[in-house]
């Protein structure tokens, strides 16, 4: 999705388009650098090209800020994963620094959970995401070295870790369905694996196309996180 700055002309107050009583304090979206669900390219930002679409529900400031946080950490999740893959595949000198930056993401992501679920749950999520990244790095290195048996073993652990993440999330929020999260996480792993294979095989155009698909998918996951939390904590996120 295209990340856009807040521009007042871009969401015009058109009461008849909305099902809820207008005005709502924050017509969706309103916050800086929010990702509009119907705009995927800079060209879509042109007012002359904007088509009337069914708007999302009215979101208040707290909901928008939470969604921005989830989209930020998941966007960084995908971007730094890609950069780590590229560094490992090419054997560039920035490999260690890039992997270390990637491993900051679990802490940043867990910090979004902590105010709502507590330190223990945040730390558990941080460890699960750290395992996710470390296994991904090991998998790319094993594939690059041609160690097929080792790569297969790491990949099995990687998918098991995804299942553990899905189970954990469903255990702390009844609106985060375990099966749905498992599918989303497995789809994510599939994109990462394809991206790594394509980079190792120097199929750069295909790798870029895969990243575009992965980026959209992880933003959808971020939105899923937001929806579950706003449903679980309605007192904090009522509109």
SULCORQUI-V667932 format. One record per pair of residues at least 6 apart in sequence whose C-alpha atoms are under 7 Angstrom apart, sorted by sequence separation. I is the first residue (numbers start at 1). J is the second residue. D is the distance in Angstrom with one decimal. If there is no record, write none. Layout:
# SULCORQUI-V667932
i=I j=J d=D
i=I j=J d=D
This chain:
# SULCORQUI-V667932
i=39 j=45 d=6.7
i=44 j=50 d=6.3
i=170 j=176 d=5.0
i=198 j=204 d=6.6
i=15 j=22 d=5.8
i=29 j=36 d=6.6
i=87 j=94 d=6.6
i=88 j=95 d=6.0
i=169 j=176 d=6.4
i=170 j=177 d=5.6
i=230 j=237 d=5.5
i=87 j=95 d=5.0
i=114 j=122 d=5.1
i=142 j=150 d=6.5
i=143 j=151 d=6.0
i=170 j=178 d=5.2
i=198 j=206 d=6.6
i=199 j=207 d=6.2
i=113 j=122 d=5.8
i=142 j=151 d=5.3
i=198 j=207 d=5.3
i=84 j=95 d=6.6
i=111 j=122 d=6.8
i=167 j=178 d=5.6
i=110 j=122 d=4.8
i=139 j=151 d=5.4
i=166 j=178 d=5.1
i=195 j=207 d=5.0
i=110 j=123 d=6.8
i=84 j=98 d=5.7
i=83 j=98 d=6.9
i=84 j=99 d=5.6
i=110 j=125 d=6.1
i=139 j=154 d=5.9
i=166 j=181 d=5.2
i=195 j=210 d=6.0
i=110 j=126 d=5.4
i=139 j=155 d=6.7
i=166 j=182 d=5.3
i=195 j=211 d=6.8
i=107 j=126 d=5.6
i=135 j=154 d=6.4
i=163 j=182 d=5.8
i=191 j=210 d=6.4
i=106 j=126 d=4.8
i=162 j=182 d=6.7
i=81 j=102 d=6.5
i=80 j=102 d=5.3
i=106 j=129 d=5.4
i=135 j=158 d=6.0
i=162 j=185 d=6.0
i=191 j=214 d=5.8
i=6 j=30 d=6.4
i=106 j=130 d=5.8
i=162 j=186 d=6.9
i=6 j=31 d=6.3
i=6 j=32 d=4.7
i=132 j=158 d=6.4
i=188 j=214 d=6.6
i=5 j=32 d=5.1
i=6 j=33 d=6.4
i=103 j=130 d=6.4
i=159 j=186 d=6.9
i=5 j=33 d=4.6
i=28 j=56 d=6.5
i=77 j=105 d=6.3
i=4 j=33 d=5.0
i=132 j=161 d=6.5
i=3 j=33 d=5.7
i=4 j=34 d=6.2
i=28 j=58 d=5.7
i=103 j=133 d=6.9
i=3 j=34 d=6.2
i=4 j=35 d=6.4
i=27 j=58 d=5.6
i=28 j=59 d=5.7
i=3 j=35 d=5.0
i=26 j=58 d=6.6
i=27 j=59 d=6.7
i=73 j=105 d=6.9
i=2 j=35 d=6.2
i=26 j=59 d=6.1
i=31 j=64 d=6.5
i=128 j=161 d=7.0
i=1 j=35 d=6.3
i=24 j=58 d=6.5
i=26 j=60 d=5.5
i=34 j=68 d=6.2
i=25 j=60 d=6.9
i=26 j=61 d=6.9
i=73 j=108 d=6.8
i=73 j=109 d=5.8
i=2 j=39 d=6.4
i=10 j=47 d=6.6
i=18 j=55 d=6.9
i=128 j=165 d=6.4
i=1 j=39 d=6.6
i=2 j=40 d=4.7
i=1 j=40 d=4.3
i=2 j=41 d=5.3
i=1 j=41 d=7.0
i=2 j=42 d=6.7
i=176 j=228 d=5.8
i=88 j=141 d=6.9
i=175 j=228 d=5.0
i=85 j=140 d=6.9
i=89 j=144 d=6.8
i=140 j=196 d=6.5
i=144 j=200 d=6.7
i=175 j=232 d=6.9
i=173 j=232 d=6.9
i=89 j=199 d=6.5
i=85 j=196 d=6.0
i=89 j=200 d=5.5
i=86 j=199 d=6.7
i=78 j=215 d=6.5
i=75 j=215 d=6.9
i=74 j=218 d=6.1
i=75 j=219 d=6.9
i=74 j=219 d=6.7
i=71 j=219 d=5.8
i=74 j=222 d=6.4
i=71 j=222 d=5.2
i=70 j=222 d=5.1
i=67 j=223 d=6.5
i=67 j=226 d=5.5
i=66 j=226 d=6.6
i=63 j=237 d=5.8
i=62 j=237 d=6.2
i=60 j=239 d=5.6
i=59 j=239 d=6.2
i=58 j=239 d=6.6
i=1 j=216 d=6.4
